[in-house]
Amino acid sequence: MNEWTIAMQARKWMKKNESFLYSWHAYVGSELGLFDAFKEPVTVDEVASRTGFPEDLLESWVQVGVELKHLKKKDDKFRTSKKRCSALMSDYGSPGVAALLKEMMELHLPTLLAYPNIMRSKERASFDHEEYGGIVAETSALLEHFAIRKIKRKVREQKIETIVDLGCGHGGYLRKLADHFPDIQMIGVDINEKVIESARLQSKDYPNLTFEVGDFEEWEPKQGKVDMILLHNVFHYIHPDERSRLLEKINQNIGEGGVVSVITPLSGTEHGKAFSSAFNSFFVAHSNLYALPKQSDLDFIFSKGDFDIFDLDPIIKEGSWFTFWLTPKAEEKGKTDAEHAEIQEQQEVSAKSACSN
């Protein structure tokens, strides 16, 4: 291979890296509040003076922003493009978008960059639930938004009276449901105490919401069985060998006719193969996170937990995120009904025989 060919290939790889700049620039601006700082037209030195950030570093960030069209320039002043970056501004955005960037830049990319060392040393990273549990909860809530209409419809159809969210995070999903169903009793369970404290604080105006600190793999209802359980974005926290055991426990805690809502990325589907594979690489690089379930494994996993799966639907195709329902297997109930019918028939025969005698 000659030097010209090598140079051209290097140029191609350099161009591929350009897309990374959008995420990097958005992350820095979000973390430092720079999109708010440039909300109105202002010069770089004015923002540097106000924030205390080094002017040369700020100038460099601003120039990248202009080229990416995250910022607009007029004369010597710069202003945030609300069309492109409003989601990263406090007056217009939501914490979910900033959390997604933070998770990607502080969790996913550093882990993927450490892959050579992890593979050589065979020492995997450890996910810090205390430090990053809140961020992950925010991004999960952002993804759940795509399924909320489906869940509200099921709540109405099934005439649900109790809902439990296992791995509830900050409780945002339950609050969205409570806005529409103020008479349904809802419980949120999460292992992160700080996250639960935040959920309680944010939900103080919702009398039908309660929150508990606990391991969702061991949770049991204090009073009776429940009608609906939310199991959203939790399978990568559970060892594959333990997933069926969790479902068996959930089956014991859900009432007759109850349903389980599942949201999870899957591997081995026709959608979002590159992203789901990279996501899976992040999980398996940790000693306390686990590979995503494969679509081909679902029937086996849920049948062992005595559940039927239905309405499997990709809600974010590019990420291979799916939503589906679980319901306790009908065979057991059918078998019980048949046994009762047989017993009743035997009793009737016995009664007729007694009368004839």
Rosetta blueprint (number, residue, H / E / L):
1 M L
2 N L
3 E H
4 W H
5 T H
6 I H
7 A H
8 M H
9 Q H
10 A H
11 R H
12 K H
13 W H
14 M H
15 K H
16 K H
17 N L
18 E H
19 S H
20 F H
21 L H
22 Y H
23 S H
24 W H
25 H H
26 A H
27 Y H
28 V H
29 G H
30 S H
31 E H
32 L H
33 G L
34 L H
35 F H
36 D H
37 A H
38 F L
39 K L
40 E L
41 P L
42 V E
43 T L
44 V H
45 D H
46 E H
47 V H
48 A H
49 S H
50 R H
51 T H
52 G L
53 F L
54 P L
55 E H
56 D H
57 L H
58 L H
59 E H
60 S H
61 W H
62 V H
63 Q H
64 V H
65 G H
66 V H
67 E H
68 L H
69 K L
70 H L
71 L E
72 K E
73 K E
74 K E
75 D L
76 D L
77 K E
78 F E
79 R E
80 T E
81 S L
82 K H
83 K H
84 R H
85 C H
86 S H
87 A H
88 L H
89 M L
90 S L
91 D L
92 Y L
93 G L
94 S L
95 P H
96 G H
97 V H
98 A H
99 A H
100 L H
101 L H
102 K H
103 E H
104 M H
105 M H
106 E H
107 L H
108 H H
109 L H
110 P H
111 T H
112 L H
113 L H
114 A L
115 Y H
116 P H
117 N H
118 I H
119 M H
120 R H
121 S H
122 K L
123 E L
124 R L
125 A E
126 S L
127 F L
128 D L
129 H H
130 E H
131 E H
132 Y H
133 G H
134 G H
135 I H
136 V H
137 A H
138 E H
139 T H
140 S H
141 A H
142 L H
143 L H
144 E H
145 H H
146 F H
147 A H
148 I H
149 R H
150 K H
151 I H
152 K H
153 R H
154 K H
155 V H
156 R H
157 E H
158 Q H
159 K L
160 I L
161 E L
162 T E
163 I E
164 V E
165 D E
166 L E
167 G L
168 C L
169 G L
170 H L
171 G L
172 G H
173 Y H
174 L H
175 R H
176 K H
177 L H
178 A H
179 D H
180 H H
181 F L
182 P L
183 D L
184 I L
185 Q E
186 M E
187 I E
188 G E
189 V E
190 D E
191 I L
192 N L
193 E H
194 K H
195 V H
196 I H
197 E H
198 S H
199 A H
200 R H
201 L H
202 Q H
203 S L
204 K L
205 D L
206 Y L
207 P L
208 N L
209 L E
210 T E
211 F E
212 E E
213 V E
214 G L
215 D L
216 F L
217 E L
218 E L
219 W L
220 E L
221 P L
222 K L
223 Q L
224 G L
225 K L
226 V E
227 D E
228 M E
229 I E
230 L E
231 L E
232 H E
233 N L
234 V L
235 F H
236 H H
237 Y H
238 I L
239 H L
240 P H
241 D H
242 E H
243 R H
244 S H
245 R H
246 L H
247 L H
248 E H
249 K H
250 I H
251 N H
252 Q H
253 N H
254 I E
255 G E
256 E E
257 G E
258 G E
259 V E
260 V E
261 S E
262 V E
263 I E
264 T E
265 P E
266 L L
267 S E
268 G L
269 T L
270 E L
271 H L
272 G L
273 K H
274 A H
275 F H
276 S H
277 S H
278 A H
279 F H
280 N H
281 S H
282 F H
283 F H
284 V H
285 A L
286 H E
287 S L
288 N L
289 L L
290 Y L
291 A L
292 L L
293 P L
294 K E
295 Q H
296 S H
297 D H
298 L H
299 D H
300 F H
301 I H
302 F H
303 S H
304 K H
305 G L
306 D L
307 F E
308 D E
309 I E
310 F E
311 D E
312 L E
313 D E
314 P E
315 I E
316 I E
317 K H
318 E H
319 G H
320 S L
321 W E
322 F E
323 T E
324 F E
325 W E
326 L E
327 T E
328 P E
329 K L
330 A H
331 E H
332 E H
333 K H
334 G H
335 K H
336 T H
337 D H
338 A H
339 E H
340 H H
341 A H
342 E H
343 I H
344 Q H
345 E H
346 Q H
347 Q H
348 E H
349 V H
350 S H
351 A H
352 K H
353 S H
354 A H
355 C H
356 S H
357 N L
